Amino acid sequence: MKAKAWSYASIARSTSFQRLMARKKRFLLPMSVFFFAYYFALPILTSYTIILNTPAIGPISWAWVFAFSQFIMTWALCMIYSSKSKAYDAMIEDIRKELN
C-alpha cells in the first residue's frame, strides 16, 4: 500500500506539530539566551572591569575559574537538551503515526 504524500505546509499546520514547536521554543529560547549571556559575560567582564582579575585560589584568578565554568555549563546544557530531546522524539513519532 502506498503511503499518502504529505506536504510540509500541511504538517506544519497540524496541532501536534504546533504543540511540538511551541514546546521546543519554550525550552530553546531561554536556554539560548542564557548560553549567550553566560558566554559573552567573560570577555565583557575582563575587558571593562577588573572584578575577574582578583585571585580565587592561589595564583588562579576568577577569570580562569569563570572560563572553566563555561565548559561545565556547555556540557550541562547538552545533557539537559539530550534528556529533553527524548520527549521531542516521542512527539515526532506521534506526528508520524498520525500521518500514516
N, CA, C and O of each residue as an XYZ file, in Angstrom:
400
protein
N       0.839     -1.180      0.000
C       0.000      0.000      0.000
C       0.883      1.243      0.000
O       1.836      1.340      0.774
N       0.569      2.159     -0.844
C       1.367      3.371     -0.986
C       1.015      4.367      0.121
O      -0.157      4.606      0.413
N       2.057      4.943      0.728
C       1.853      5.926      1.787
C       1.351      7.237      1.194
O       1.729      7.617      0.085
N       0.504      7.915      1.939
C      -0.035      9.188      1.494
C       1.069     10.237      1.512
O       1.845     10.314      2.465
N       1.137     11.038      0.464
C       2.139     12.100      0.388
C       1.635     13.308      1.171
O       0.521     13.786      0.957
N       2.470     13.786      2.073
C       2.128     14.945      2.890
C       3.063     16.087      2.540
O       4.255     15.878      2.313
N       2.532     17.265      2.498
C       3.384     18.423      2.272
C       3.798     18.993      3.626
O       3.113     18.811      4.633
N       4.910     19.673      3.624
C       5.381     20.279      4.861
C       4.363     21.290      5.385
O       4.154     21.400      6.593
N       3.746     22.011      4.488
C       2.772     23.029      4.903
C       1.614     22.394      5.670
O       1.161     22.945      6.674
N       1.138     21.253      5.211
C       0.022     20.607      5.913
C       0.476     20.054      7.266
O      -0.282     20.088      8.236
N       1.694     19.551      7.332
C       2.225     19.058      8.603
C       2.422     20.222      9.571
O       2.091     20.112     10.751
N       2.955     21.323      9.081
C       3.223     22.486      9.920
C       1.940     23.100     10.476
O       1.969     23.723     11.537
N       0.828     22.936      9.786
C      -0.446     23.462     10.267
C      -1.108     22.552     11.295
O      -2.051     22.971     11.967
N      -0.634     21.323     11.430
C      -1.283     20.388     12.360
C      -1.076     20.837     13.806
O      -0.064     21.454     14.137
N      -2.044     20.520     14.659
C      -1.954     20.932     16.062
C      -0.821     20.214     16.779
O      -0.190     20.786     17.668
N      -0.558     18.973     16.405
C       0.534     18.228     17.045
C       1.881     18.875     16.761
O       2.722     19.007     17.650
N       2.074     19.279     15.505
C       3.330     19.920     15.130
C       3.461     21.283     15.803
O       4.539     21.649     16.270
N       2.372     22.025     15.850
C       2.384     23.330     16.520
C       2.728     23.178     17.995
O       3.469     23.989     18.552
N       2.191     22.144     18.624
C       2.473     21.878     20.038
C       3.950     21.528     20.222
O       4.585     21.987     21.172
N       4.497     20.713     19.314
C       5.924     20.355     19.370
C       6.798     21.597     19.247
O       7.725     21.791     20.034
N       6.506     22.426     18.273
C       7.329     23.613     18.049
C       7.217     24.600     19.221
O       8.207     25.229     19.594
N       6.026     24.737     19.798
C       5.861     25.632     20.945
C       6.650     25.111     22.145
O       7.273     25.882     22.873
N       6.615     23.808     22.337
C       7.346     23.215     23.465
C       8.855     23.383     23.280
O       9.569     23.712     24.227
N       9.332     23.155     22.058
C      10.765     23.330     21.791
C      11.169     24.792     21.967
O      12.224     25.081     22.533
N      10.337     25.709     21.485
C      10.654     27.130     21.602
C      10.694     27.566     23.065
O      11.544     28.365     23.457
N       9.759     27.031     23.879
C       9.731     27.361     25.303
C      11.003     26.911     26.006
O      11.400     27.503     27.010
N      11.641     25.872     25.491
C      12.890     25.392     26.085
C      14.105     26.073     25.453
O      14.979     26.567     26.165
N      14.160     26.100     24.134
C      15.363     26.558     23.436
C      15.620     28.059     23.557
O      16.774     28.472     23.670
N      14.592     28.866     23.536
C      14.803     30.305     23.597
C      15.453     30.742     24.914
O      16.470     31.435     24.880
N      14.902     30.359     26.076
C      15.572     30.759     27.321
C      16.975     30.158     27.469
O      17.886     30.822     27.963
N      17.148     28.911     27.044
C      18.469     28.289     27.148
C      19.479     28.985     26.237
O      20.638     29.151     26.615
N      19.058     29.385     25.067
C      19.963     30.098     24.156
C      20.341     31.464     24.705
O      21.501     31.867     24.634
N      19.367     32.172     25.250
C      19.646     33.482     25.845
C      20.621     33.320     27.008
O      21.585     34.077     27.126
N      20.367     32.323     27.872
C      21.268     32.075     28.990
C      22.676     31.744     28.492
O      23.657     32.285     29.003
N      22.781     30.861     27.499
C      24.089     30.462     26.976
C      24.863     31.670     26.463
O      26.025     31.862     26.822
N      24.224     32.488     25.624
C      24.928     33.638     25.055
C      25.288     34.672     26.121
O      26.369     35.259     26.071
N      24.406     34.895     27.068
C      24.717     35.838     28.152
C      25.903     35.341     28.970
O      26.806     36.112     29.296
N      25.898     34.054     29.299
C      26.991     33.481     30.085
C      28.289     33.495     29.290
O      29.353     33.810     29.824
N      28.192     33.152     28.006
C      29.379     33.102     27.148
C      30.007     34.487     26.978
O      31.224     34.634     27.092
N      29.183     35.497     26.708
C      29.721     36.834     26.463
C      30.048     37.588     27.743
O      30.684     38.640     27.690
N      29.628     37.073     28.887
C      29.962     37.734     30.146
C      31.468     37.742     30.387
O      32.000     38.728     30.897
N      32.161     36.673     30.033
C      33.610     36.606     30.267
C      34.372     37.692     29.505
O      35.104     38.456     30.134
N      34.236     37.796     28.183
C      35.001     38.858     27.505
C      34.569     40.263     27.913
O      35.392     41.177     27.955
N      33.287     40.440     28.212
C      32.826     41.768     28.637
C      33.396     42.115     30.007
O      33.902     43.218     30.211
N      33.313     41.171     30.950
C      33.828     41.446     32.297
C      35.342     41.621     32.315
O      35.853     42.455     33.062
N      36.068     40.852     31.507
C      37.526     41.011     31.501
C      37.968     42.270     30.761
O      39.036     42.813     31.044
N      37.162     42.733     29.827
C      37.530     43.935     29.070
C      37.205     45.226     29.799
O      37.963     46.193     29.724
N      36.078     45.246     30.508
C      35.598     46.508     31.056
C      35.603     46.593     32.582
O      35.275     47.642     33.138
N      35.967     45.517     33.262
C      36.051     45.564     34.729
C      37.324     44.844     35.177
O      38.010     44.208     34.377
N      37.617     44.956     36.450
C      38.761     44.221     36.996
C      38.296     43.163     38.003
O      39.107     42.568     38.712
N      36.993     42.942     38.054
C      36.432     42.030     39.051
C      36.959     40.603     38.916
O      37.136     39.915     39.922
N      37.212     40.151     37.695
C      37.690     38.783     37.489
C      39.208     38.656     37.610
O      39.745     37.553     37.508
N      39.891     39.751     37.823
C      41.353     39.713     37.951
C      41.820     39.358     39.351
O      43.006     39.099     39.553
N      40.929     39.342     40.308
C      41.319     39.039     41.687
C      41.563     37.544     41.845
O      40.923     36.735     41.174
N      42.489     37.172     42.732
C      42.797     35.753     42.920
C      41.613     34.993     43.530
O      40.951     35.475     44.450
N      41.366     33.793     42.994
C      40.302     32.929     43.515
C      40.903     31.834     44.381
O      40.523     31.657     45.539
N      41.848     31.104     43.802
C      42.521     30.004     44.504
C      44.010     30.149     44.228
O      44.479     29.819     43.139
N      44.738     30.634     45.195
C      46.172     30.847     44.985
C      46.396     31.822     43.846
O      45.815     32.908     43.836
N      47.243     31.445     42.871
C      47.517     32.354     41.752
C      46.460     32.311     40.645
O      46.568     33.043     39.661
N      45.453     31.472     40.795
C      44.412     31.344     39.766
C      43.360     32.427     39.984
O      42.769     32.529     41.059
N      43.138     33.232     38.951
C      42.175     34.330     39.068
C      40.757     33.835     38.761
O      40.552     32.736     38.246
N      39.788     34.694     39.099
C      38.394     34.359     38.837
C      38.116     34.247     37.341
O      37.174     33.559     36.944
N      38.905     34.899     36.514
C      38.725     34.790     35.063
C      38.940     33.353     34.610
O      38.193     32.855     33.768
N      39.950     32.680     35.155
C      40.203     31.281     34.805
C      39.088     30.376     35.333
O      38.670     29.438     34.654
N      38.619     30.656     36.525
C      37.520     29.871     37.103
C      36.263     30.033     36.251
O      35.572     29.061     35.949
N      35.982     31.275     35.872
C      34.812     31.540     35.045
C      34.944     30.867     33.676
O      33.984     30.284     33.171
N      36.131     30.949     33.082
C      36.362     30.319     31.780
C      36.166     28.807     31.861
O      35.561     28.213     30.968
N      36.672     28.182     32.922
C      36.486     26.743     33.089
C      35.013     26.412     33.312
O      34.529     25.383     32.841
N      34.308     27.272     34.022
C      32.886     27.009     34.281
C      32.065     27.025     32.994
O      30.993     26.424     32.932
N      32.567     27.711     31.968
C      31.856     27.708     30.686
C      31.869     26.323     30.041
O      30.905     25.944     29.375
N      32.936     25.576     30.229
C      32.956     24.196     29.731
C      31.917     23.358     30.463
O      31.194     22.573     29.850
N      31.852     23.530     31.759
C      30.885     22.783     32.566
C      29.457     23.171     32.164
O      28.591     22.308     32.024
N      29.220     24.463     31.982
C      27.902     24.941     31.582
C      27.500     24.374     30.227
O      26.349     23.980     30.043
N      28.427     24.327     29.277
C      28.131     23.791     27.955
C      27.768     22.315     28.035
O      26.797     21.886     27.412
N      28.518     21.545     28.778
C      28.204     20.124     28.944
C      26.864     19.944     29.636
O      26.085     19.068     29.260
N      26.588     20.756     30.633
C      25.315     20.652     31.355
C      24.142     20.950     30.422
O      23.142     20.233     30.435
N      24.260     22.000     29.616
C      23.193     22.316     28.674
C      23.005     21.210     27.642
O      21.877     20.908     27.252
N      24.103     20.607     27.198
C      23.999     19.483     26.257
C      23.282     18.294     26.886
O      22.460     17.648     26.237
N      23.588     18.008     28.133
C      22.930     16.886     28.811
C      21.453     17.187     29.047
O      20.611     16.299     28.907
N      21.135     18.414     29.399
C      19.738     18.792     29.600
C      18.974     18.667     28.291
O      17.866     18.132     28.266
N      19.565     19.161     27.196
C      18.893     19.060     25.901
C      18.735     17.608     25.478
O      17.703     17.235     24.920
N      19.743     16.787     25.736
C      19.641     15.375     25.370
C      18.483     14.698     26.086
O      17.776     13.883     25.494
N      18.289     15.025     27.338
C      17.164     14.428     28.061
C      15.834     14.984     27.555
O      14.859     14.239     27.451
N      15.777     16.262     27.244
C      14.557     16.860     26.706
C      14.240     16.337     25.307
O      13.072     16.210     24.937
N      15.274     16.035     24.537
C      15.056     15.606     23.154
C      14.333     14.271     23.076
O      13.706     13.973     22.059
N      14.404     13.466     24.118
C      13.663     12.205     24.128
C      12.158     12.468     24.070
O      11.425     11.754     23.385
N      11.707     13.479     24.778
C      10.287     13.845     24.728
C       9.929     14.401     23.347
O       8.852     14.119     22.822
N      10.833     15.189     22.763
C      10.576     15.720     21.421
C      10.509     14.587     20.406
O       9.658     14.595     19.517
N      11.407     13.611     20.537
C      11.394     12.473     19.623
C      10.088     11.688     19.730
O       9.557     11.223     18.722
N       9.576     11.543     20.939
C       8.301     10.851     21.130
C       7.167     11.625     20.468
O       6.277     11.034     19.856
N       7.205     12.933     20.591
C       6.178     13.759     19.941
C       6.275     13.648     18.424
O       5.255     13.618     17.736
N       7.499     13.587     17.902
C       7.690     13.445     16.456
C       7.151     12.104     15.983
O       6.524     12.025     14.927
N       7.386     11.062     16.747
C       6.853      9.744     16.381
C       5.332      9.758     16.374
O       4.715      9.135     15.510
N       4.724     10.452     17.312
C       3.263     10.575     17.335
C       2.761     11.294     16.085
O       1.739     10.916     15.513
N       3.478     12.323     15.668
C       3.098     13.053     14.450
C       3.230     12.125     13.251
O       2.362     12.116     12.378
N       4.291     11.357     13.198
C       4.471     10.431     12.061
C       3.368      9.389     12.017
O       2.900      9.023     10.939
N       2.944      8.901     13.201
C       1.867      7.927     13.240
C       0.540      8.537     12.773
O      -0.258      7.876     12.108
N       0.319      9.792     13.125
C      -0.893     10.490     12.673
C      -0.934     10.580     11.158
O      -2.008     10.510     10.559
N       0.225     10.734     10.535
C       0.292     10.924      9.094
C       0.069      9.631      8.307
O      -0.310      9.668      7.136
N       0.305      8.503      8.948
C       0.160      7.223      8.240
C      -1.149      6.599      8.468
O      -1.419      5.520      7.940
